Amino acid sequence: MINTEIIRKDFPMLDNKKMAGKPLVYLDNSATTFKPNRVIDAINDFYHNYTSNIHRGEYELSQKADNAYDSVRGIVGRLINCSEKEVIFTSGATNSLNIVAYSYGLQNLKEGDEILLTLAEHASNVLPWFDVAKRTGAVINYIPLDEEGRLTPEGLKSVISEKTKIVAFASVTNVLGFIADVKELCRIAHQYGAIAVVDGAQSTAHIKTDVKDWDCDFLAFSAHKMCGPSGVGVLYGKKEILDAMVPFTYGGGSNARFEADGTVILKDAPEKFESGTPDMEGVIGLGAAVKYISSVGLDNIYEHEKQLRDYVVRKIKELGNVEIYNEHGDTGIIALNVKDIFAQDAASYIGSQGIAVRSGNHCAKMLHNVIGVTETIRASFYFYNTYEDADRLVEALKNCTIENCIGIFF
Ligand SMILES: Cc1ncc(COP(=O)(O)O)c(C=O)c1O
């Protein structure tokens, strides 16, 4: 059980902030989350007390930074159940997925091989594959989703073949908020000799992740969507796969030695993928964020979000003027439209009521093939949201009429 009264005190952004002159309700948590004091303090501590570069200094300050940075691999490893050697720090989920596409895909795919995606994927789990397919001659195909837009094992079974080399999908989709049966999907992919790439950007902060149990080959996620700083994320990869891969960025920090004749001896994974000075304070902030959400408890987070979403969906259905696209969604994401009102106009009105929601295609630009509309409003709840936040959203949706929307523009 989550006590939001206590939890909210941890977040400066939840301390009496206003938007459009009204008390702020933040329901754009799928875009990014607020940061608790513990994360802000951890980053400040680095700036105030031990700023230095890592893995380069023989002096105490630098060693303190080394320890703080290096310890985060273990913290992340405990969150997702993997070895610290399998945790690569990146600039975010997008960067992580690009590493998989270019360092694994480009090196392993050939003409006629198949990459399976879904129409519900975020651009970051589509565009790198489009490009790698173009460069290698591989073919992109799509796993059919069920009538609600869910990825199911049956859908994967209906299209996978010996030609399939990569199956890439989100563990939680970013518009409909459906949780995939990752374990079963990975099992099917492996049965056909394909690798499974999991985009965990919307799941790691909301449901328990166990990469060993899932048996996924790669997992990508971002710190900023899990109470951590932006500009930092993680790529998990199975050790044996990482060992066989070569990086697509080179520079300091990732090599053990190089010579004038072009010889380069790279370090082992994960360091070989981390060229250049990393986002040290970001990684330290990520460590604090993981500790924080772990202390709240992922089961509690999931339960709280689910209860709030069920409550809001029930209330919204009573209004009669709102279409919901994921009535049976699994997480705190609700995708909707106010009937006869363009999503961005409705979101502007809702914003004028102090409530932050996102509108548009949410970077899932192929999803219109599934839900029939290109633009939706996305309200995304997190563990610090309250029933009062939910009621404020419902009230704003109730009053979201054409007249009121026009009223905010003129
Ligand atoms: C499902 C999904 N994948 C990938 C990303 C990309 O994350 P980032 O922008 O942090 O790299 C997002 C961001 O919204 C997402 O929702």
The ligand as a Tripos MOL2 file, in Angstrom:
@<TRIPOS>MOLECULE
LIG
   16    16     1     0     0
SMALL
NO_CHARGES

@<TRIPOS>ATOM
      1 C1          8.0810    2.6220  -25.2400 C.3       1 LIG1
      2 C2          9.1600    3.6530  -25.3420 C.ar      1 LIG1
      3 N1         10.3330    3.3120  -25.8870 N.ar      1 LIG1
      4 C3         11.3480    4.1700  -26.0020 C.ar      1 LIG1
      5 C4         11.2290    5.4600  -25.5460 C.ar      1 LIG1
      6 C5         12.3790    6.3890  -25.6880 C.3       1 LIG1
      7 O1         12.8390    6.7890  -24.4430 O.3       1 LIG1
      8 P1         13.9160    7.9640  -24.3350 P.3       1 LIG1
      9 O2         13.3140    9.1410  -25.0380 O.co2     1 LIG1
     10 O3         14.0700    8.1800  -22.8730 O.co2     1 LIG1
     11 O4         15.1510    7.4810  -24.9920 O.co2     1 LIG1
     12 C6         10.0190    5.8790  -24.9720 C.ar      1 LIG1
     13 C7          9.8390    7.2690  -24.5360 C.2       1 LIG1
     14 O5          8.7570    7.7740  -24.4110 O.2       1 LIG1
     15 C8          8.9660    4.9470  -24.8590 C.ar      1 LIG1
     16 O6          7.8010    5.2860  -24.3180 O.3       1 LIG1
@<TRIPOS>BOND
     1     1     2 1
     2     2     3 ar
     3     2    15 ar
     4     3     4 ar
     5     4     5 ar
     6     5     6 1
     7     5    12 ar
     8     6     7 1
     9     7     8 1
    10     8     9 2
    11     8    10 1
    12     8    11 1
    13    12    13 1
    14    12    15 ar
    15    13    14 2
    16    15    16 1
@<TRIPOS>SUBSTRUCTURE
     1 LIG1         1 GROUP 0 **** ****
